[in-house]
Amino acid sequence: MAITSDLDPMIDGQVLALAGGVGGAKLVLGLSRLLPPDQLVIVVNTGDDECFHGLHVSPDLDTVMYTLAGLADPEKGWGLTGETFNALEMLGRYGADTWFNLGDRDLATHIRRTQLLHQGATLSEATAELCQRLGIAHRIVPMSDEPVRTMLDTEDGELAMQQYFVKQLAEPKVRAVRYAGAESAFPSPEFQGALDQAKLVVFCPSNPFLSLDPILAIPGVRESLKGFPGPRVAVSPIVGGAALRGPAAKIMSELGHEVSSVGVARRMTDICDIFFIDDQDSGLSPAIAALGIKPVPAPTIMISEADKVGLARRVLAVGAG
């Protein structure tokens, strides 16, 4: 279904949003309600893409796609609402490994994506086709058309992102993170175009290590963001010293970073001008300002659609100056 927009033209020019996971999807939904399709480019992490049962699965792309299509499970924030798992159950009966949950309708997405890729389409082209079929007007693009894989060095050995997060329930202690293939990857064409043309960059509240760093690991991306001439606005994924969901806080702690909005901001001093923190963390504002970044306390916990649109409106207002 098509998403309707409550257009609110605050930005003169294109907005580039970098996202991954449920937190990123929430904010880009808000942005999509306020910006027309030609004014927003949503670049999504693909470092956690995997092959399951011979199918190319792009979890973060799908989360953003399902969210903007109005199909996402409102409880989990990912997957499809009203999903069934008959195919997965049958695969289990055949002895297949079924630790990664793939619903019946979700499988259709992965089947069609894999078909398009086998026919010679790039991941960008396949994503555009899927979005068009779901009635999504806004541009959702992968960070790269080349494969990049987030790999975690843990006490249980090196694990791919989905093995760590889903199969191992994010339990093993993380010692390092690397992005295999990033050194030979390029930004996808629309990503590169937005880096060159956008007037505002928004870092959505996504896991710094598993969602944003894979994007930043692509050669030239961080350098482009360092020299970006417009405002660069980030929203902290850490609230009250904890992640709202996922293992961001755990990984930060295990890698020796301060688990707070300050710890996140400290890793972005070269690419961020304005940093949104939740109202409950307003006491951290002086520490963030000392990094040379402007702190903006605001309600950042997004539960209802009004929350998502409200935060997006504040981000755009601050970005517009």
Secondary structure, DSSP 8 states (H G I E B T S, - for coil): -----------SS-EEEEE-HHHHHHHHHHHHHHS-GGGEEEEE--TT-EEETTEEE-HHHHHHHHHHTT-B-TTTSSSBTT---HHHHHHHHTT----S---HHHHHHHHHHHHHHHTT--HHHHHHHHHHHTT--SEEEESBSS--EEEEEETTEEEEHHIIIIISTT-S-EEEEEEETGGG--B-HHHHHHHHH-SEEEE-S--IIIIIHHHHTSTTHHHHHHT--S-EEEE-SEETTEESSSSHHHHHHHTT--SSHHHHHHTTTTT-SEEEEEGGGGGGHHHHHTTT-EEEEE-----SHHHHHHHHHHHHHHHT-
